[in-house]
Amino acid sequence: MTKLAAKIISIVFNPLLMPTFGLLILFNSDTYYSMLPFHTKKVIFIIVFITTCLLPLAFIPLFLYQNLLKNFEMPSIKERIIPFATIGILYFIGYLILNQMDVPSTIANVLLAGTIIIFIMLFITLRWKISGHMAGIGALTGAILTFSYFLETNFIIYLLASIFIAGLLGTSRLILEHHTPSQIYSGFGLGLTVLVLTFIFC
């Protein structure tokens, strides 16, 4: 794999897109979520996309302008603290909005888990660099597993795809020299574990 391909994979599977991917999988699954009215799907999609992707990305230019970041990749541990805290707050706002709308917990819990993952990563980042990309794909994999179990529906194609993407993404991060193998594995494990536990206990 070339560095260009690794960069493209890292961009396409940015962790900020994982809640949106999870929502699209749910809306296109063989469950009652696929039968929700189009307007309902659209409103939920817009809220999730704005709070978990669009708004977090919108803060990046501000952070760059204020020299809080050197570049979009946030290579140093220090650079990750403020962006992670900001993203965590935005995820939690999205979760609160969905709760106010009485959106099913299957959807709202994805954002709750994302909030927990981000703040755990923030705490870890104070001393050690962990892969946000792998935490994202780990959370998506965990979401697919929990969808399959709690909704009693076959998500095997999506599960296999997420595991394959995790392999590509982990390899990409290593090729780009942004993370070590331990940071890759721990990121994936954190995302998957927190997502599954959130669904079990919430």
C-alpha positions as CSV (number, residue, x, y, z in Angstrom):
1,M,0.0,0.0,0.0
2,T,1.3,3.4,-1.0
3,K,1.2,6.5,1.3
4,L,-1.3,8.1,-1.0
5,A,-3.6,5.1,-0.7
6,A,-3.1,5.1,3.1
7,K,-4.0,8.8,3.2
8,I,-7.2,8.3,1.1
9,I,-8.3,5.4,3.4
10,S,-7.7,7.5,6.5
11,I,-9.8,10.3,5.0
12,V,-12.7,8.2,3.8
13,F,-12.9,6.3,7.1
14,N,-12.3,9.3,9.4
15,P,-13.6,8.6,12.9
16,L,-16.0,11.5,12.7
17,L,-17.9,9.7,10.0
18,M,-18.4,6.5,11.9
19,P,-21.7,7.5,13.7
20,T,-23.1,8.5,10.3
21,F,-22.0,5.1,8.7
22,G,-23.6,3.3,11.6
23,L,-26.9,5.2,11.1
24,L,-26.9,4.4,7.4
25,I,-26.3,0.7,8.1
26,L,-29.2,0.7,10.6
27,F,-31.6,2.6,8.2
28,N,-30.7,0.1,5.4
29,S,-31.0,-3.1,7.5
30,D,-33.7,-5.7,7.5
31,T,-35.2,-4.2,10.7
32,Y,-38.1,-1.8,11.5
33,Y,-35.6,1.1,11.4
34,S,-35.6,0.8,7.6
35,M,-39.4,1.3,7.6
36,L,-39.3,4.6,9.5
37,P,-40.8,7.5,7.6
38,F,-38.3,9.3,5.3
39,H,-38.8,12.6,7.1
40,T,-37.9,11.0,10.4
41,K,-34.8,9.4,9.0
42,K,-33.8,12.7,7.4
43,V,-34.1,14.6,10.7
44,I,-32.2,12.0,12.7
45,F,-29.5,11.8,10.0
46,I,-29.1,15.6,9.8
47,I,-28.7,15.8,13.6
48,V,-26.2,13.0,13.8
49,F,-24.2,14.3,10.8
50,I,-24.0,17.9,12.1
51,T,-23.2,17.1,15.7
52,T,-20.7,14.3,15.1
53,C,-19.0,15.4,11.8
54,L,-19.9,18.8,10.4
55,L,-19.5,20.9,13.6
56,P,-16.3,19.1,14.8
57,L,-14.7,19.7,11.3
58,A,-15.9,23.3,11.4
59,F,-13.8,23.9,14.5
60,I,-10.6,22.7,12.9
61,P,-9.8,25.9,10.9
62,L,-10.3,27.9,14.1
63,F,-7.9,25.7,16.0
64,L,-5.4,26.0,13.1
65,Y,-5.8,29.8,13.1
66,Q,-5.2,30.0,16.8
67,N,-2.1,27.7,16.5
68,L,-3.7,25.1,18.7
69,L,-3.1,22.6,15.8
70,K,-0.2,22.3,13.3
71,N,-2.3,20.3,10.9
72,F,-5.4,18.2,10.5
73,E,-3.7,15.0,11.6
74,M,-2.9,16.3,15.2
75,P,0.4,14.5,15.3
76,S,1.4,15.5,18.9
77,I,-0.4,14.5,22.1
78,K,-0.7,18.1,23.2
79,E,-2.6,19.1,20.0
80,R,-5.3,16.5,20.7
81,I,-6.6,17.7,24.0
82,I,-8.7,20.7,23.0
83,P,-10.1,19.1,19.8
84,F,-11.0,15.9,21.7
85,A,-12.8,17.8,24.4
86,T,-14.7,19.9,21.9
87,I,-15.7,16.8,19.9
88,G,-16.8,15.0,23.0
89,I,-19.1,17.9,24.0
90,L,-20.6,18.1,20.5
91,Y,-21.3,14.3,20.6
92,F,-23.0,14.7,24.0
93,I,-25.1,17.6,22.7
94,G,-26.2,15.4,19.8
95,Y,-27.1,12.6,22.3
96,L,-29.2,15.1,24.4
97,I,-31.0,16.3,21.3
98,L,-31.9,12.8,20.2
99,N,-33.1,12.0,23.8
100,Q,-35.3,15.1,23.7
101,M,-36.8,13.8,20.5
102,D,-37.5,10.4,22.0
103,V,-35.4,8.7,19.4
104,P,-35.0,5.0,20.0
105,S,-32.1,4.2,22.4
106,T,-30.5,2.0,19.7
107,I,-29.7,5.2,17.8
108,A,-29.1,7.5,20.8
109,N,-26.7,5.1,22.5
110,V,-24.4,5.2,19.5
111,L,-23.7,8.9,20.3
112,L,-23.6,8.2,24.0
113,A,-20.9,5.6,23.5
114,G,-19.1,7.9,21.2
115,T,-19.1,10.6,23.9
116,I,-17.7,8.1,26.4
117,I,-15.0,6.9,24.0
118,I,-13.8,10.4,23.2
119,F,-13.5,11.4,26.9
120,I,-11.7,8.2,27.7
121,M,-9.4,8.9,24.8
122,L,-8.9,12.4,26.1
123,F,-7.8,11.1,29.5
124,I,-5.5,8.6,27.9
125,T,-4.1,11.3,25.6
126,L,-2.8,13.2,28.6
127,R,-0.1,10.5,28.9
128,W,-0.2,8.4,25.7
129,K,-1.2,8.6,22.1
130,I,-4.1,6.3,21.1
131,S,-5.5,5.8,17.6
132,G,-8.8,7.8,17.1
133,H,-9.3,6.2,13.7
134,M,-9.1,2.7,15.2
135,A,-11.4,3.7,18.1
136,G,-13.9,4.9,15.5
137,I,-13.9,1.7,13.4
138,G,-13.8,-0.4,16.6
139,A,-17.0,1.4,17.7
140,L,-18.6,0.8,14.3
141,T,-17.8,-2.9,14.6
142,G,-19.2,-2.9,18.1
143,A,-22.3,-1.2,16.9
144,I,-22.9,-3.7,14.2
145,L,-22.4,-6.6,16.7
146,T,-25.0,-5.0,19.1
147,F,-27.4,-4.3,16.3
148,S,-27.2,-7.9,15.3
149,Y,-27.8,-9.2,18.9
150,F,-30.4,-6.8,20.1
151,L,-32.4,-6.5,16.9
152,E,-32.0,-10.2,16.1
153,T,-31.1,-9.5,12.5
154,N,-28.2,-10.8,10.3
155,F,-25.6,-8.1,9.9
156,I,-22.8,-10.5,8.9
157,I,-22.0,-8.7,5.6
158,Y,-21.6,-5.4,7.4
159,L,-19.6,-7.0,10.2
160,L,-17.2,-8.6,7.8
161,A,-16.8,-5.4,5.9
162,S,-16.1,-3.4,9.1
163,I,-13.4,-5.9,10.1
164,F,-11.8,-5.7,6.7
165,I,-11.9,-1.9,6.8
166,A,-10.3,-2.0,10.3
167,G,-7.4,-4.0,8.8
168,L,-7.0,-1.5,6.0
169,L,-7.2,1.4,8.3
170,G,-4.8,0.0,10.8
171,T,-2.3,-0.7,8.1
172,S,-2.8,2.8,6.7
173,R,-2.1,4.4,10.0
174,L,1.1,2.3,10.4
175,I,2.3,3.2,6.9
176,L,1.7,6.9,7.6
177,E,3.7,6.4,10.8
178,H,1.0,8.1,12.9
179,H,0.7,5.2,15.3
180,T,2.5,2.1,16.7
181,P,0.9,-1.3,16.6
182,S,0.0,-1.1,20.3
183,Q,-1.8,2.3,19.7
184,I,-3.7,0.7,16.8
185,Y,-4.9,-2.4,18.8
186,S,-5.8,-0.4,21.9
187,G,-7.8,2.1,19.9
188,F,-9.8,-0.6,18.2
189,G,-10.3,-2.5,21.5
190,L,-11.4,0.7,23.3
191,G,-14.0,1.6,20.6
192,L,-15.5,-1.9,20.4
193,T,-15.6,-2.5,24.2
194,V,-17.1,0.8,25.2
195,L,-19.8,0.6,22.4
196,V,-20.9,-2.9,23.5
197,L,-20.9,-2.1,27.2
198,T,-22.9,1.1,26.6
199,F,-25.6,-1.0,24.9
200,I,-25.6,-3.6,27.6
201,F,-25.9,-1.2,30.5
202,C,-27.8,1.7,29.0
